Amino acid sequence: MSELRLQIPDKMEPFLRPCRHKIARGGRGSAKSHSIAQLLVAKLYEQPKRWLCTREVQKSLRYSVHSLLADTITRMGLRGFYDVQRETIKGANGSEFIFSGLREHSVESIKSFENCDGAWVEEASAVSASSANVLIPTIRKPNSEIWWSYNPDQDDDYVHKMEPGDDTVIVELNWRDNPWFPEVLEKERLKLKAINDDLYQHVWEGKCRSKAGLLFKRRWFKQYDVLPSNLQFYMAADYAGARDLDSDREPDYNELGIVGLDQSGDWYFIDWWAEQVEDPDEMIRAGARLVKKHKPLVWFEEKGPILRSLDPIITRRLREEHATVYRNALASASSKAERALGFAAVASTGRVHFPNTAWADRVVNQLCAFTGEDGKQDDSVDVCSLMARGLDLMSNARTPPKPEQPAIVPFTRSHFEAGERQEKRERDEKQRYYR
């Protein structure tokens, strides 16, 4: 193997010894996947083996480790040995990498992988117990191995509950264990550490997400039963782009939220609309209904190509529906996590209130699960972030005027009592002055 010039962290050394389950887990930039790719390319170079590369969902090779293995083969100077095909990678000695998702297979269909010498399960934290219980007995050849790699997500994930033993080795490594950790990632690491240490611990130090939230804490959000009567309403929208047909992730939601500010600056979310729709006009009609129902002072949006394409349709629909609102497009800036900091600052003071509804539970759950990582469902977070970024254009509700005191009729008891109170105030003022 040394002739192939492997560059792997010292902590990955246990992967060189035989073991049924080999687990590599940790935060971003630890070289887990790159190390496994090198080890497997070398392993299948030395001996003819058939290796399954899998994950929970893999509707396209674009989301597999195919490209990582192909790049690794090139860096190791083995393009002459390996034939990198569109859907498989074959070695001159009969070795083969095959790629497939787990969820797409039944117990019967996955039997085609019984003759594999091993499997590499990437993003293993997303693998369900049912998928794992189908995969493990399928990889059954003598001395077969299953390699798992993942960034920890939840404490109760199937792979995270696996423990070291005679047939299982667990390697934990993070950015500091990678001798080739690049400067560009170091800048990103330090930036996130300065912004939010909880989120940093998850992304870079390999800690599981806290059930209390990372950037947002569940205890910050209050629940109301009775809505204050005097509120200034505002609206924000997060528009979904066109669906990526090659992606294995859920399409984004179009989301619209309505919030009211009371006279002290507390936030009361009162209405929400969220749907995965193919026709954007359905979302625009929903926006017009919310405008007519709640009469928000401002509709906040985010600048960009999606808004440019939708803007004339939204303008026309609002005019047709006689729904009047001032629309304000805010510039997109920095990362999702940084854009969300403004709303986190408001929420951390305990001034954000939600009703006891299913949509409110969904929004709060998404806020508390927010990590800022790509591929996560965070459209509700984007709506709240837009609200906070528009805070300078939002004003508190006016304090209701005090009811006028009835006029005092001259020479009545009220008239003389008022005079006595005034004289007493004047005497008290003189005493304080001459004391």
C-alpha positions in Angstrom: 0.0 0.0 0.0 2.9 2.4 0.7 3.8 2.4 -3.0 0.4 3.9 -3.7 1.2 6.9 -1.6 -1.8 6.9 0.7 -2.4 10.1 2.6 -4.7 9.2 5.5 -4.7 10.5 9.1 -3.0 8.3 11.7 -6.3 7.7 13.4 -7.5 5.8 10.4 -4.9 3.0 11.0 -7.5 0.6 12.5 -9.1 0.4 9.1 -6.0 -1.4 7.8 -6.8 -4.4 10.1 -9.6 -7.0 9.5 -12.9 -6.3 11.2 -16.5 -6.9 10.4 -17.7 -3.3 11.1 -15.4 -0.3 10.7 -16.9 3.0 11.6 -15.4 6.5 11.0 -17.3 9.4 12.5 -16.6 13.0 13.2 -17.0 16.6 12.0 -16.4 18.3 8.7 -12.9 18.4 7.3 -11.6 15.3 9.0 -10.8 13.4 5.8 -13.1 10.5 6.7 -14.5 9.9 3.2 -11.2 10.7 1.4 -9.3 8.3 3.6 -11.9 5.5 3.0 -11.8 6.1 -0.8 -8.0 5.7 -0.8 -8.1 2.6 1.3 -10.7 0.9 -0.9 -9.0 1.9 -4.2 -5.8 0.3 -2.8 -7.6 -2.7 -1.4 -9.4 -3.5 -4.7 -6.1 -2.9 -6.6 -4.3 -5.5 -4.5 -7.0 -8.2 -4.7 -10.0 -8.7 -6.9 -13.1 -7.8 -4.8 -16.6 -6.5 -5.4 -17.6 -3.6 -3.2 -21.0 -2.0 -2.7 -21.0 1.8 -2.2 -24.3 2.8 -0.7 -26.4 5.2 1.3 -30.0 5.4 2.5 -31.3 7.2 -0.6 -29.4 7.4 -3.9 -31.6 8.3 -6.9 -28.6 9.5 -8.9 -24.9 8.7 -9.0 -24.4 12.5 -8.7 -25.1 11.9 -5.0 -22.9 8.8 -4.6 -19.2 8.4 -3.9 -18.6 7.6 -7.5 -17.0 10.9 -8.3 -14.9 10.8 -5.1 -13.6 7.4 -6.0 -12.9 8.4 -9.6 -10.9 11.5 -8.4 -9.0 9.3 -5.9 -8.1 6.9 -8.7 -6.7 9.7 -10.7 -4.7 11.2 -7.8 -3.2 7.8 -7.0 -2.2 7.3 -10.7 -4.4 4.3 -11.3 -6.4 5.4 -14.3 -4.6 2.7 -16.3 -5.8 0.0 -13.9 -9.4 1.2 -13.3 -12.0 1.7 -15.9 -14.3 4.4 -14.6 -17.6 3.9 -16.3 -20.8 5.9 -15.9 -22.5 3.6 -13.4 -19.6 1.4 -12.2 -15.9 1.3 -11.7 -14.0 -1.8 -12.7 -10.4 -3.0 -12.1 -8.2 -4.9 -14.5 -8.0 -7.7 -12.0 -11.8 -8.2 -11.9 -12.5 -5.8 -9.0 -15.6 -3.7 -9.1 -17.3 -0.8 -7.3 -21.1 -0.9 -7.6 -23.4 1.9 -6.4 -26.9 1.8 -5.1 -29.2 3.3 -2.5 -30.7 1.2 0.3 -34.2 2.5 0.4 -34.9 1.6 -3.2 -34.5 -2.1 -2.4 -36.7 -4.7 -0.9 -35.4 -7.7 1.1 -35.6 -9.7 -2.1 -34.0 -7.3 -4.6 -31.0 -6.5 -2.3 -30.0 -10.2 -2.5 -28.1 -9.3 -5.8 -25.4 -7.9 -3.5 -24.8 -11.2 -1.6 -21.6 -11.8 -3.5 -20.1 -8.6 -2.5 -16.9 -8.7 -0.3 -17.9 -5.6 1.5 -19.9 -2.4 1.6 -19.2 1.3 2.2 -22.1 3.1 3.8 -21.7 6.9 3.3 -23.7 9.4 5.3 -24.6 6.5 7.6 -26.4 8.6 10.2 -29.3 8.8 7.7 -29.6 5.0 7.4 -32.7 3.6 9.1 -32.8 0.6 11.3 -34.9 -1.3 8.7 -32.3 -0.6 5.9 -29.4 -1.6 8.1 -31.2 -4.8 9.1 -31.5 -5.7 5.4 -28.0 -4.7 4.4 -26.0 -6.4 7.2 -27.1 -10.0 6.6 -26.9 -9.4 2.9 -23.1 -8.8 3.0 -22.4 -12.3 4.2 -19.3 -13.7 2.4 -16.5 -15.0 4.7 -14.3 -12.1 6.0 -16.7 -9.6 4.4 -16.7 -6.1 6.0 -19.0 -3.1 6.2 -17.5 0.4 6.4 -19.6 3.2 7.8 -18.8 6.9 7.6 -20.8 9.8 8.9 -21.1 13.1 10.6 -23.0 12.5 13.9 -26.6 13.8 13.8 -28.9 12.4 16.4 -28.1 10.3 19.5 -30.6 7.7 18.5 -29.4 7.1 14.9 -28.9 3.4 14.2 -25.2 3.7 13.4 -24.5 6.0 16.3 -25.8 3.5 18.8 -23.3 0.8 17.6 -20.6 0.2 20.2 -17.0 -1.0 19.8 -16.4 -4.7 20.3 -14.8 -7.8 18.8 -16.5 -7.2 15.5 -16.7 -3.4 15.5 -14.0 -0.7 15.5 -15.0 3.0 15.9 -12.7 5.8 14.8 -13.5 9.3 15.9 -11.7 12.0 14.0 -12.2 15.7 13.4 -10.4 18.6 11.6 -7.4 18.6 13.9 -6.7 15.0 13.1 -6.3 15.8 9.4 -2.7 16.8 8.6 -3.8 18.2 5.2 -6.7 20.4 6.6 -6.9 23.2 4.0 -6.7 26.9 4.8 -10.0 27.6 3.1 -11.8 25.3 5.6 -9.9 26.8 8.5 -11.3 30.2 7.7 -14.8 28.7 7.6 -14.3 26.9 10.8 -13.1 30.0 12.7 -16.0 32.0 11.3 -18.6 29.6 12.5 -16.9 29.3 15.9 -17.2 33.1 16.3 -20.8 33.1 15.3 -22.3 30.2 17.3 -20.4 27.7 19.4 -23.3 25.2 19.6 -23.5 25.0 15.8 -19.8 24.9 15.6 -19.6 21.9 17.9 -22.0 19.9 15.6 -20.5 20.8 12.3 -16.8 20.8 13.1 -16.3 18.8 16.3 -18.7 16.0 15.4 -21.2 16.5 18.3 -24.8 15.3 17.9 -27.4 17.9 17.5 -29.0 18.9 20.8 -32.7 18.3 21.1 -32.9 21.8 22.6 -31.5 23.3 19.3 -28.2 24.6 18.1 -28.6 28.1 16.9 -32.2 28.3 18.3 -33.2 27.1 21.7 -36.7 25.7 22.2 -37.0 27.5 25.6 -36.8 30.8 23.8 -40.2 30.5 22.1 -43.3 31.3 24.0 -46.8 30.1 23.3 -49.9 32.3 23.4 -53.6 31.4 23.7 -55.0 34.9 23.4 -53.7 37.2 20.7 -53.1 40.9 21.7 -55.6 43.2 20.0 -53.2 45.9 19.1 -50.6 44.7 16.5 -48.7 45.9 13.5 -48.6 43.1 10.9 -45.7 42.1 8.5 -45.3 39.3 6.0 -42.2 37.4 4.6 -41.9 34.9 1.9 -39.4 32.2 0.9 -39.8 31.1 -2.7 -38.7 27.7 -3.9 -36.7 27.3 -7.1 -37.4 24.8 -9.8 -37.2 21.2 -8.6 -33.9 19.3 -9.3 -35.1 16.1 -10.9 -31.7 14.5 -10.3 -31.7 15.2 -6.6 -32.7 12.7 -3.9 -33.7 15.3 -1.4 -37.2 16.6 -0.9 -38.1 19.6 -3.0 -38.1 23.0 -1.2 -41.3 24.5 0.2 -42.8 27.8 -0.7 -43.5 29.5 2.6 -45.3 32.6 3.7 -45.5 33.9 7.3 -47.4 36.7 9.1 -46.1 38.2 12.3 -47.5 41.0 14.4 -45.5 43.4 16.7 -47.1 44.8 19.8 -46.3 48.1 21.4 -43.4 46.7 23.4 -41.7 45.0 20.4 -42.8 41.4 21.1 -43.4 39.2 18.0 -46.6 37.2 17.6 -46.7 34.8 14.6 -50.4 34.5 13.6 -50.5 32.8 10.2 -48.4 30.5 8.0 -48.7 28.9 4.6 -46.3 26.2 3.4 -46.6 23.9 0.4 -44.5 22.0 -2.1 -46.1 23.2 -5.3 -45.1 22.9 -9.0 -47.2 25.9 -10.0 -45.9 29.1 -8.3 -49.3 30.8 -9.0 -50.8 28.7 -6.2 -48.3 30.2 -3.8 -48.9 33.7 -5.1 -52.7 33.3 -4.7 -52.1 32.2 -1.1 -49.9 35.4 -0.6 -52.7 37.6 -1.9 -55.2 35.9 0.5 -52.9 36.6 3.4 -52.5 40.2 2.4 -56.2 40.7 2.2 -56.9 38.9 5.5 -54.2 40.5 7.7 -53.3 43.7 5.8 -49.5 43.6 6.5 -47.6 46.9 6.2 -44.7 45.2 4.4 -44.1 42.0 2.4 -40.4 41.0 2.7 -38.8 39.0 -0.1 -35.2 38.1 -1.0 -33.5 39.5 -4.1 -32.3 37.0 -6.7 -33.2 35.1 -9.9 -36.3 33.5 -8.3 -37.8 36.8 -7.4 -37.0 38.3 -10.8 -38.9 35.6 -12.5 -41.9 35.8 -10.1 -42.1 39.5 -9.6 -44.3 40.4 -12.6 -46.7 37.5 -11.7 -47.0 38.6 -8.1 -47.6 42.2 -9.1 -50.3 41.2 -11.5 -52.0 38.9 -9.1 -52.1 41.4 -6.3 -53.6 44.0 -8.6 -56.3 41.5 -9.8 -57.1 40.6 -6.2 -57.1 44.2 -5.0 -54.6 43.2 -2.4 -52.5 46.3 -1.5 -49.1 45.9 0.3 -45.7 47.4 0.1 -43.2 44.8 -1.1 -39.6 45.1 0.0 -36.8 42.9 -1.5 -33.8 42.4 0.8 -30.4 41.6 -0.5 -29.1 38.0 0.2 -25.9 38.0 2.2 -23.4 35.6 3.8 -24.4 32.1 4.8 -27.8 30.8 6.0 -26.5 30.6 9.6 -25.3 34.2 9.5 -28.6 35.4 7.9 -30.5 33.7 10.8 -28.5 35.4 13.5 -30.8 38.4 13.5 -33.9 36.4 14.3 -31.9 34.3 16.8 -31.0 37.6 18.6 -34.7 38.5 18.8 -35.8 35.0 19.9 -33.2 34.8 22.6 -34.8 37.6 24.5 -38.0 35.6 24.9 -40.0 38.0 22.7 -41.2 35.6 20.0 -44.6 34.0 20.5 -46.3 31.2 18.5 -49.9 29.9 18.7 -50.7 26.3 19.8 -51.2 25.0 16.2 -49.7 22.3 14.0 -48.0 24.8 11.7 -46.4 26.6 14.7 -45.0 23.3 16.0 -43.5 22.6 12.5 -41.9 26.0 12.4 -40.4 25.8 15.9 -39.2 22.2 15.3 -37.4 23.4 12.1 -35.8 26.3 13.9 -34.5 24.1 16.6 -33.1 21.5 14.1 -31.4 24.2 12.0 -27.7 23.7 11.4 -27.0 25.9 8.4 -25.9 22.9 6.4 -26.9 22.5 2.8 -29.5 19.8 2.1 -31.5 20.4 5.2 -35.1 21.5 5.2 -34.9 25.1 6.5 -37.5 27.1 4.5 -39.3 28.2 7.6 -36.0 29.5 9.0 -35.5 31.6 5.9 -38.9 33.2 6.4 -38.0 34.1 10.0 -34.6 35.3 9.0 -36.2 37.7 6.4 -38.5 39.1 9.0 -35.5 39.9 11.3 -33.5 41.4 8.4 -36.4 43.7 7.7 -36.5 44.8 11.4 -35.4 48.3 10.6 -38.5 48.8 8.5 -40.8 47.4 11.1 -42.3 49.5 13.9 -44.0 48.5 17.1 -47.8 48.9 17.5 -48.8 52.3 18.8 -49.8 52.4 22.5 -53.6 52.8 22.6 -54.6 56.4 23.7 -55.7 56.8 27.3 -59.5 57.3 27.6 -60.4 60.9 28.1 -61.3 62.0 31.6 -64.9 63.3 31.9 -65.1 67.1 32.3 -65.5 68.4 35.9 -68.7 70.3 36.5 -68.0 73.6 38.5 -69.1 73.8 42.1 -69.7 70.1 42.5 -68.0 67.8 45.0 -65.6 66.6 42.2 -64.7 70.3 41.5 -63.8 71.0 45.2 -62.0 67.7 45.6 -59.9 68.4 42.5 -59.0 71.8 43.9 -57.9 70.3 47.2 -55.7 67.8 45.4 -54.1 70.6 43.4 -53.4 72.7 46.5 -51.8 69.7 48.2 -49.5 69.1 45.2 -48.4 72.7 45.3 -47.7 72.6 49.1 -45.7 69.4 48.6 -43.7 71.1 45.9 -42.9 74.1 48.0 -41.8 71.9 50.9 -39.4 70.0 48.7 -38.0 73.2 47.2 -37.4 75.1 50.6 -36.3 72.0 52.5 
